[in-house]
């Protein structure tokens, strides 16, 4: 009987197998599945990022960026002022279903063309051939603007929440506007560090923050339910408020649509990291629907809870912390430490919302530059160490520039950042409008792993009707006769941005051809 010999782990044969295994793992991480390779080849794009986002980490990315329950707490006052508790609740429900139609529509398009370009790429593929170049170009600029503004807004929100905590814990502290601005700039730099130096572990970070997103919700909800005095249900569900003197409760409630719109916008964020997601054409629709549904429900529960626990609205609005929800936390717990802990959860989640916003904004800028839609496109489209470093740094610089506006005027800053919501709504409308046109004119559609089938046209039309309503109402000022400093100047700024984009079009039209021109009919 021959002696048994253990295989030598250092033999050349064993090393060859190990090297091949590592090579296969590297290929899967880089190029994803066979479907991912096919999709990128069809769209005429080369794989420049590693596909290291799994279903769970992508879900964490989208859920944390959307941050519905956190944003609802931070912005609920807009709906309570115009609409009251009843108006805020019913408008939230309507907005949830309206956005649901829009997200379902975009989920279908994401399955057809899973690309970091998102809406402007879809417009290029689905618009009339004679119009695709110009319309997709304008949509690209709207997407870039929307996400760049959102990145600055997220850091500013977290920075001023920290300032609110300082006020809560140090009553003698006199808050200055520039203090919050400097805190926001510091958070931009932290976001930049995470998106560059820690880029390889970003999916793990997002999955971890998703856990905090869910358990943080429970940690805030339970103290409010148990410790806070509650308003009668009859008052919560039937009391409307016309704080803007619109002379119509229905119109006042519609003006308050800003709060649920900001809370529910953004499930499409996962689309812009689609070239880093494995099995993207199948994963993205599930992520978008799960994000919209899950966050929508969490936001609704938190809104109902806040309406029951808010107490005296006028008193809460006068809080020195600058954020009514911090005052509500304190009123519920009667403890500075308790309110600080609850608010700290909000600060962490608000900051990581800004981190994911920076990721999304940089990928959108990279993609549009790759299609030669921006100035200095050769610089912005560069990828180093599997991440678009120039686009990330530019996003950070732009965020700091926007935040610097708040040194002089918080109102001006809020006007500019709220413009991001309008820009994203516009991109939703244009892309869904193109899909609606294709269905009405019986144009062929791309194959999809998430097809709406016979329900596609009514869902697209319903989504458009809601988006148009939300788009119009967001331009309304908070008061019927506002002073100049409280006027909503978003419409003017929006028109100005469109004009600037149009001005650059005359230079870019010779270089920008539209993504559809690179598509291979395979």
C-alpha positions, 0 to 999 in steps of 0.5 A: 500500500502506497503512503498517502501524500497530502497535496502541497499547498505551494505546488505550482498546480495548486497555485495555478488553481488559486490564481485562476480562482482569484482571477475569476473573482476579480472578473466578477467583481469588475464586470458583474454577471453575464447580464451586466456584460450584455447590458454594458455592451448594448449601451456601448459603455466600458466597465470602469467601476467594480461591481461591489454593491450587493442587493443589501448594500444597494438597498442600504444606499437607496434607503439612507439617501431617501431618509423619509422618516428623518426628512419628514421630522425635519420638514414636517413644519412646512406641511403643518403650517400649510395644511395642519395635521390633517392636511399633512397626513392626507397630502402625504398619502396622496404623494406616496401613491403619486410617487409610487406610480413615478417610481414604478415607471422609472423602475421599468426603464432602469431594467431596460437600460441600467446605466449611471446616466439614468434619466438623460440616457433613457430620454436619449433612447426613448425620445423621438430621434429628431428630438433626443439629442437636445432633450436628453442634453437638457435632462442631463443638466437637470439631473446634475443640478438636482443631485449637486444641490442635494449634496450641499443640502444634506451636509447643511441639514446635518451641520445645523442639527449639530448647532441645534444640539449645542443650543439644547445643551448650552443655553448661554450659547448664542447661535450664529449663522456662520457657525452652522455653515462651518459645521456643514463645510466640515461635514462636506470634507468628511463626506469627501474622505468617505467617498474617496479614501474609504470608497472600497468599504462604502458598500459595507458602510451603507449596509451598516447604516441601513441597520441604524436607519431601521433601529434608529426609527424604533429608538425615536418612535418608542419614547415619543409613543410612551413619554409624550402627551398625545393630542386627541385623534379627532383633532389630528385627523380633522384639524386643517390649518391655513397658515399662509392665508390662502383662503382655501384649506385645499390650496393650503394643503397643496402648498404644503406638498413640499414636505412629503415631496422632499421626503419621498423623492430619491428612490432612483438614486440606486440607478446612478450607481447601477454600474457598480451593482451586480445583476443591475437590470434585475436588482434595480427595480426591486431596490427602487420599489423596496426603497419607495415602499419601505421608506414611505411606510416609515415616513408615514408612521413617523408623521402620524406620531409627530402629529400626535406628539407635537403639542402647541405648534406655535410654541414648538415653532419658536424653539431656539434650537432651530428645529421643532423636532428637537423641541418635541424630543425634549418635551417628550423626554423632559431630559436634555440627555434623552433629547440629545441621544435621539437627535444624535441619531438624526445627525448621523443619518442626515450626514450619511444621507449627504455621503450617499448624495455625494456618491450619486451626484459624482456618478451623475456628473461622471456619466454626463461628462462621459457623454461629453455633456459638460465643460471639461468633460475629459477631466470629469470622466476620469476614473482612478482606483475604480472611482471617479475622483475628479467628479467627487472632488468637484461635487465637494467643491460645489457643495462648499460653494453653495454652503458659503452662500448661507454665510450671507443669507440662509433664505438664498441658500434654501432657495438654491437647494430646493431648486434641486427638488424641482430639477429632479422632478423635471427629469422624472417628467421628461423621461416618463413623458418619453416612455408615454409617447412611445406607448401611445405611438406604439413604438417598440420598447426594449426588453425588460426584466420588470415590464409593466405590460398592459398597465404601462400606459395608465401608470405612466399617465398617472405618474405624469399627472402627479409630477406636474401637480407637484412641480407647479405647487413647489414653486408656490411661496409659503404665504399668499402675500409674502414679503420679498425675503420670504418669496419663493424665487425658485422659478426665477433661478430655475429659468436662469439655470435652464438659460445657462444650460441652453447657452452652453448647448450651442458649444456642446452640440458639436460634441454631445451626440446623445447616448443612443448613438452609442447603443448597439442593436444586439 
